[in-house]
């Protein structure tokens, strides 16, 4: 994700962690894809298609890995938003989706 992110994000990350080539283990230890094998619960993924800070490509790579491992997930991409929701209708759609996802996935105690 570092290479795909905007300059402001890279500058922030470098200040605190250095460049990935200078500390590859630190970056690997903090990358979600490193731990995808450990996922046991269904995931709901929401991403913005025009996010320059967190581009779609690493999220798609993560989803591809979930597929390979047979993990259960739902992924939604909102193409007309950047980093964070600005449009009320998109935010409402996300909240509704979260409630529906939890209703489907959470089991009532017996």
FENVEN-V91610 format. One record per run of one state. SS is the DSSP state (A for helix, B for strand, O for the rest). FROM is the first residue (numbers start at 1). LEN is the number of residues. Records with the same first field share a line. If there is no record, write none. Layout:
SS = FROM-LEN + FROM-LEN
//
This chain:
O = 1-1 + 5-2 + 18-6 + 30-2 + 39-4 + 49-7 + 70-3 + 79-9 + 106-5
A = 2-3 + 7-11 + 24-6 + 32-7 + 56-14 + 88-18
B = 43-6 + 73-6
//
